[in-house]
């Protein structure tokens, strides 16, 4: 059975970046690796549970990579993948649109 994603490329894109926080997470990861606490601090309105879920979904979809270091205390870093970087133009246009319409 065919889904709406087979017919609409916008729906396909939204299946990867839809939701309240995924685009914001990807936006911050464009500028380099971040630890969980750094991402959380940049998005103060997101709960730890939701952030964890969103990071897992982005990782599952191949947009970000999670690197775990075997240290004490444990350290985990998140970085954007090549597939995630392919969204740069989309994210930049969203940023421009947001600046232009922030007074609405």
C-alpha positions in Angstrom: 0.0 0.0 0.0 1.3 3.4 -1.0 1.5 6.2 1.6 1.1 9.9 1.3 5.0 10.1 1.4 5.1 8.4 -1.9 3.2 11.2 -3.5 4.3 14.3 -1.6 8.0 15.2 -1.1 7.0 17.7 1.6 5.3 15.0 3.6 8.4 12.8 3.2 10.6 15.6 4.5 8.3 16.3 7.4 8.3 12.6 8.3 12.0 13.1 9.2 11.9 16.6 10.7 8.3 17.1 11.8 7.5 17.8 15.4 8.3 20.6 17.7 11.9 20.0 18.5 13.7 18.1 15.7 14.4 21.1 13.5 15.7 23.0 16.5 18.0 20.2 17.5 19.4 19.9 14.0 19.9 23.6 13.8 22.1 23.6 16.9 24.0 20.5 15.7 24.9 22.2 12.4 27.5 24.2 14.3 29.4 21.2 15.7 29.2 18.3 18.2 27.1 18.8 21.3 26.6 16.9 24.5 23.1 16.2 25.9 23.4 19.0 28.5 24.5 21.5 25.9 21.5 20.7 23.7 19.2 20.8 26.7 20.5 24.2 27.8 19.9 25.7 24.4 16.3 24.4 24.4 15.1 25.2 27.9 11.5 24.3 27.3 12.1 20.7 26.3 11.9 18.0 29.0 14.8 15.5 29.3 12.4 12.7 28.3 11.3 14.4 25.1 14.8 15.4 24.2 16.0 11.8 24.6 13.1 10.6 22.4 13.8 13.2 19.7 17.5 12.4 19.7 16.8 8.7 19.3 14.4 9.3 16.4 16.9 11.6 14.7 19.6 8.9 15.1 17.3 6.1 13.9 16.5 8.2 10.8 20.2 8.7 10.2 20.2 12.5 10.6 22.4 12.6 13.7 25.1 10.3 15.2 25.5 9.4 18.8 29.1 8.8 20.0 29.6 7.2 23.4 33.0 7.5 25.1 34.1 4.9 27.6 35.1 7.3 30.3 34.2 7.9 33.9 31.9 9.7 34.1 30.4 8.6 30.8 30.4 11.1 28.0 28.1 11.1 24.9 28.3 13.5 22.0 25.8 14.1 19.2 26.8 15.3 15.8 25.0 15.8 12.5 25.5 13.3 9.7 25.9 13.9 6.0 22.2 13.2 5.6 21.4 15.7 8.3 23.7 18.3 6.7 21.8 17.9 3.4 19.0 19.8 5.3 21.1 22.9 5.7 19.4 24.8 2.9 16.0 24.0 4.4 17.0 25.0 7.9 18.6 28.2 6.6 15.4 29.2 4.8 13.4 28.4 7.9 15.7 30.7 9.9 15.4 33.5 7.4 11.6 33.2 7.3 11.5 33.1 11.1 13.5 36.4 11.3 11.3 38.0 8.7 8.1 37.1 10.4 8.9 37.0 14.1 6.6 39.9 14.8 3.5 38.0 13.7 
